[in-house]
Amino acid sequence: MRWRGMPLDILLAVSGIGLDLLLSGKAGLAQGLPEVMVLPFAILVGAPMGLVRKWPMPVSLYLAAFLVFTDQIGAFTSNTAQILLCVAVGVVAHRSSWRAIPIALAAAVAATAINMADPGLAFTANSWMYSFLVPGFPAVVGAYLRGPAGRLEEGDITPDILLAGGGVADTVLSTWTTWHNNALPVWVVGMFAVFGGLSLGVARRLPGMVFLFQGALLFAADTYLQEVANTCLILTLIALGVFAMRVASWIWTTAAYFAGCLLAAVAVVEPGTEVTPFRIAVLMALVATPIAIGRYLGARQAAAAAERLRSSQSARLAVAQVRADQLAERERIAREVHDIVAHHVGAMVLRASAARYAAPDGPVADALSDIRDTGHQVLEDLRGLLDLLRDPDRQPDLLADPADVVREAAERMSAAGLLVDLELDPASDGAPLVARASAARIVQEGLTNVLKHAGPGTKVRVSVASAADGLAIEIRNGRPPTVMHRLPSSGQGLAGMRERVRALGGTLRAGPDEDGGWLLAASLPAARGAA
């Protein structure tokens, strides 16, 4: 982990050295200075960029001092120092404390003002404005990226805006003094400079098209406006780096590399320039640097995307595991409920059976027989529900026809003391099986509620009829004949009926009627749908 960012630091240092070789190598160090000093000056100005991520403040102060030094001796390396100083100030604003930003910005503004001041010329208000704007823009960008904006997503347009703004700032500030030095109108040159910078704003979306556009712009600048060829080459190398970051194919990256070498040679090599193996190696290394940076950043982005995908999958797996644990716990509870209830109901059935054979014929014997038969039915229902919990996709087996279940429920409640009047429409047999089974369960639960809350002797009218859109169930009971103590109730019967009806897309209403009794009415559609 200690050396994790070292490849990027090396690439930054190589990029700084290559940038100065590109700018100073073509223009010469200065009038009267030997050419052998090009490489040492390039190392002095570019190598500190390898330390800018760890120590941005010392690097920015060093570059400010180096800018003043190279400007005083007339070295062309001052242009490279000016560009790298802006980069270092941006890194200070992004990574250092807020107290360090004014110090770095003040040093950069002073060095930029000295660089822009020419002997014998007055330093105007415009010169002061540019002295503040040139290092101020990267400082604002760095401060902006240190907040939540630094965590950019794939669809965020902030990097595109920053690329476009930086491209326009670079092209305009580095070429505006030469717009009137050729036969083309000033507005034409300015338009090409602005559009050349703005094109970087779509480089992430259309990397190949922007690289081709920058290459064509470089050819045009080398032919008609050689003073800005170096600026166009910088834009081309930036577009090449973005291309390498966004395009994963090594074949296309290799083709773009050789195209970049050709474009760099067009911009750097002039008539009469001696082409040596060393210069060829320097040029090829210069073009390889943005590709290496782009591939490195692309790999980091791909790794971050893969990590986010793994985190998302892990979260989904964790949710699925929690759900599986919940289902397993529910199944365990269901087994325990089954064992407990089955034990007690089984004991009740055995005692009722024994008492039935010992008791004489009559109402007592009939009640004991009903208890025994009901207990057997409860045990069968418990086993069916437990099987359904173990396999939710399994369709429950119907033990009887729904119409028979309704009649049996009416007969059982009549035997318990209710005065049940059942109206079962024969046409209801044409309804779907799911609707008829649900209607039977609603009738069972409704009659049970009447027995619990109204007591024996209550008149109940049950109607199951075929309707235009399915089945209509109505259970209406009158006033209780006497004051009674209500039987214990869980209060879940009506809620369960509502849930069952809602699942089928029907409606249910329950409440007192105008005669002082109770009305339960449900409507079940023929086709299952959402309520």
C-alpha positions, 0 to 999 in steps of 0.5 A: 500500500505504501507504493500504491501511487508510485506509477502515477507519480513517475508518469507525472514526472515523465509528462512534465519533462516531456512537455518541456522537451516538446516546447523548449526543444523546438523553440530553443532554450534562449538566445545565446544559451547552448542547446545542451542545456535543454535536457537539464532544464527539462528535468529541473522543471518536470521532475518535481511533478512526481512529488506534487501529489505528496508535497503540493505546497513545496512543489508549487513554491519551487515552480514559482521560483523557477518560473521567475529564474527562467524568465530572468535568464530568458529561457523558453522553459518559463512557458513550461514552468508557467503551465506546471505551476498552474497544475501544482496550484490546483493540486494544492487547492485540492489536497492541502489545507485551506490555509495553504491555498492563499500562500500558493496562490499569492506566489503563483500570481507574483511569479505569473506577473513577473513572467508577463512583464516585459522590459520597457512596457507598462504593466496594465490592468489587463496584465494584472487581471491575467496574472490573477486569472491564470493561476486562479482558475486551477485553484478554483477547480481544485477547491471545487473537487475537494468536496463531494464533487470529487466523487464523480460518477460515470454520468456526471458532466462535471469532468466534461465541463472542466475539460472544456473550460481548461481547454479553452483557457489553455488555447486562448491564454497561450495563443491570443497574442498571435491571432493578428500575426497571419493573413487569417482574420482574427475572429477566424483564429479565435474561433478555431482556438475556442472550438479546439478547447471546447472539443475536449468537453466531449472527449470522454463521450467521443474519444476517437472523433475528438482525437481526429479533430485535434489532429486535423486542427494540428495539421492546419495550425502547422500549415497556417499558424505555426505560432500555436502549433505547440498549443494544438499539440498539447490538446492532441496529447490530452485527447490521446490520453483520454482516448487511451483511458476510454478505449480498452482495445490495445489494437486501437490504442496502438494505432492511436499511438503511432498516429500521435507520433506522426502528429508530434513529428509534424508539429516538432520537426521543421525544415532543416531539423536534424533527426537523430535516434535520441530525438526520435526516442524522446518524441516516442516517449513523449507520445507514450506518456499520455497513453500510459497515464490514460491506461493507468486511470482507465484501469483504476476506473475499471477496478473502482467499477468492479469494486462497486459491482462487487459491493452491490452484489454483496449487498444483494446477497446479504439481503437474500441471505437475511430473507432466507434466514427469515424463511428458515426461522418461519419454517422452524416456528411453523414446525413448532406450532404444528407440533404443539397444536397437533399434540393438543388437538390429537389429545382432544380427538382421542378423548372425544373418541373415547367419550363418544363410545362411552356416552349414550346416543343423543346430543352429547354423542353428536357433539363429541363426534363433531369434536372428533371430526373437526380435530381430524380436519384441523390436523389435516389443515395443519399438515397442508399449511406446513407443506406449503411453508416448506414449498411456497410454489406448491399448489395446496391440495383441495380436500373437498369441493368448495361448495361442500365446504360451505354446506359443511360449515353451515351444518356445523354452525347449525349444530353449534346453535346458530340458525343458518339460512344458506343460499348457494347459487348453482351458477357459482360453480362456474367461477374459478376454483381459487375464487370458490375456495376463497369464498368457502374460507370466508364463509367458514371464518364469517360463521365462526365470528358470528358464533364467537360474538353473537352466540347460539340462537342468532339468525344468520343468512349466508349467500354465495351467488354468481355476479357479473364480475365473479362471486358475491358473498354476504353473511348477515346476522341479526341481534344476539338473542341474549346477552352473552360473554364473548369467546376469546378471539385473536382479532386476526380473522377479519384482517386475514379475510381482507388480505385474502380478498385483496390478494385476489383483487376483490373488495370486502366490507364489514360493519353493523347493519341498519337492524342492529346486526352485522353484515360481512360482504365480499366481492371476488373477481373472476380474474385475479388482479390488483385491488 
